[in-house]
Amino acid sequence: MDAAVDVIGGRWKALILWALHAEPLRFGELKRKVAGISEKMLIQALRELEADEVVHREVFHEVPPKVEYSLTGLGQRLNTALLPLGDWGEENMAGIAKRRGVTPAPPHTASA
């Protein structure tokens, strides 16, 4: 458990992993899918996930330069392990928001 929490620790990493679950994404696409993340934080989180071999960064040598991020096999397995946590959040989001006195966030979907 400690290893998994260490890899996905922080506010953004699990959201980045979830955004990459369906297909490889370019940096700008990933930034749009992870609402609220700054460019600096996205770069930092991607570097850490890449160092942990959870995310693969592929550079295409073309003009203009193109870089895509995708999940490695390890990252796919980690995402699969996170599914029950996401389900729990979706099932309990309304109650948590009510107790905190805030409006619940819209549910995340696999295609989002």
ABEGO torsion letter per residue (X at the ends): XAAAAAAABEAAAAAAAAAAAABBBBAAAAAAABBGBBAAAAAAAAAAAAAAGABBBBBBBBOBBBBBBBBBAAAAAAAAAAAAAAAAAAAAAAAAAAAAGBBBBBBBBAAX
